[in-house]
Amino acid sequence: MEALYAIATGILTACGLYLTLRGRTFPVVVGLTLLSYAVNLFLFSMGGLTTNGAVLINDAAMQAVDYADPLPQALVLTAIVIGFAMTAFVVILAMRARSEVGNDHVDGKKDDHE
């Protein structure tokens, strides 16, 4: 399970970095979104991956039962909400820049063949 999470995090990070370094705004937005997904997976895996772990435990059963750590889950949930809001903001910003500048290049310059 840990290897699957590590591979998925690595693939999302690599694809996100590749798309972030592109020259157009839409691949940059998708790349930033993939990077945020990779960070969410990383945060989630830092809590320890347990299956069938108890969410609520009492003091007597604390030594015998593996329990799920709720802090990484709360951090990931918060990061998802913030990531969605920032993605919406960046998409609107890219649409505004396209209407102002006339193209969708990140640096605002036109292609040589245009």
Residue pairs with C-beta under 8 A, 6 or more apart in sequence:
1 49
1 51
2 45
2 49
5 41
5 44
5 45
5 49
6 45
8 41
9 38
9 41
9 42
9 45
12 34
12 35
12 37
12 38
12 41
13 34
13 35
13 38
15 31
15 34
16 31
16 32
16 33
16 34
16 35
16 37
16 38
17 31
17 35
18 31
19 27
19 28
19 30
19 31
19 34
20 27
20 28
20 31
20 32
20 35
21 31
22 28
22 31
22 106
23 105
23 106
23 107
24 104
24 105
24 106
25 94
25 97
25 98
25 104
25 105
25 106
26 94
26 104
28 106
29 87
29 90
29 91
29 94
32 86
32 87
32 90
33 83
33 87
36 79
36 83
36 86
36 87
39 79
40 76
40 79
40 80
40 83
43 72
43 75
43 76
43 79
44 72
44 73
44 76
45 72
46 72
47 68
47 69
47 71
47 72
47 73
48 69
50 66
50 67
50 68
53 65
53 66
53 67
53 68
54 61
54 65
54 66
54 67
54 68
55 67
55 68
55 70
57 65
57 67
94 104
97 104
97 108
98 104
101 108
102 110
103 109
103 110
103 111
103 114
105 111
